[in-house]
Amino acid sequence: MATVQIYNPTVVGPEQETLTSAMQHLRESRVGILANQKQHADLILGAIADQLSVDFGVIKTVVAKKVTNGPTPSEVEDEIVEGCDWVLLGSAD
C-alpha cells in the first residue's frame, strides 16, 4: 500500500525549518495538478505549483480537471500516473 504524506504549509516557528527541510525532496519532482470544477480551483492550484517551483524547483507537468462530485476519468488518472511524481489536488470557491 502506498504511503500518503501531508504537509501543513501554515506551520510557524522552529517547526517551519523542519517542514522546509522535509520538502527539499520535492526538488525537480514532477507535480500534476488535478482541479475540480469549482471556481478558481485551477488558478489557485497553479499558483501553488508555481510557488513550489520557485522555492523548491518543482516541475509542473500535468494540469487536469475533474467533475466536482464525480470520479477522476481513468484516462486522466493514467496521464497523471505516467507523467507525475505526485499530485496537487484540491478545490476552491
C-alpha positions in Angstrom: 0.0 0.0 0.0 1.3 3.5 -0.8 2.1 6.0 1.9 0.5 9.4 1.8 2.4 12.3 3.4 0.6 15.6 4.2 2.5 18.8 4.8 1.0 21.8 6.6 2.2 25.0 5.0 0.9 27.1 7.8 3.4 25.9 10.4 5.5 28.7 12.0 8.5 28.8 14.3 11.1 26.0 14.6 8.6 23.6 13.0 8.9 25.6 9.8 12.6 24.8 9.4 11.7 21.1 9.8 9.0 21.4 7.2 11.2 23.2 4.7 13.9 20.6 5.2 11.4 17.8 4.6 10.1 19.4 1.4 13.6 19.5 -0.1 12.9 16.1 -1.5 10.4 17.8 -3.9 13.3 19.4 -5.8 12.9 18.6 -9.5 9.9 16.3 -8.8 7.1 16.4 -11.3 3.8 17.7 -9.9 0.4 17.1 -11.5 -2.5 19.4 -10.8 -6.0 17.9 -10.5 -8.6 20.6 -10.0 -12.3 20.1 -9.7 -14.7 22.3 -11.4 -15.1 24.8 -8.6 -14.4 28.4 -9.4 -10.7 29.3 -9.3 -9.5 25.8 -8.3 -7.2 25.5 -11.3 -5.9 29.1 -10.7 -5.1 28.6 -7.0 -3.5 25.1 -7.5 -1.5 26.5 -10.4 -0.3 29.4 -8.2 0.7 26.9 -5.5 2.6 24.8 -8.0 4.3 27.9 -9.4 5.5 28.9 -6.0 6.7 25.4 -5.2 8.7 25.7 -8.5 10.3 28.9 -7.3 11.0 27.7 -3.7 11.9 24.0 -4.4 12.4 23.5 -8.1 9.2 21.6 -8.6 8.3 20.9 -12.3 4.7 21.3 -13.3 3.8 18.7 -15.8 0.1 17.8 -16.0 -2.8 20.1 -15.4 -6.2 18.3 -15.5 -9.8 19.0 -14.3 -12.4 16.6 -13.0 -16.1 16.8 -12.1 -16.5 18.1 -8.6 -18.6 15.2 -7.2 -17.5 12.5 -9.7 -14.6 10.2 -10.0 -11.5 11.1 -12.0 -11.7 9.7 -15.5 -9.4 6.8 -16.0 -7.5 8.4 -18.9 -6.7 11.4 -16.6 -5.5 9.1 -13.9 -3.3 7.3 -16.4 -1.8 10.6 -17.6 -1.1 11.7 -14.1 0.4 8.4 -13.0 2.7 8.3 -16.1 3.7 12.0 -16.0 3.9 12.9 -12.4 5.7 12.0 -9.2 3.0 13.5 -7.0 -0.3 15.3 -7.4 -1.7 18.6 -6.0 -5.4 18.1 -5.5 -7.9 20.5 -4.2 -10.7 22.9 -4.7 -11.7 26.5 -4.2 -14.7 28.8 -4.3 
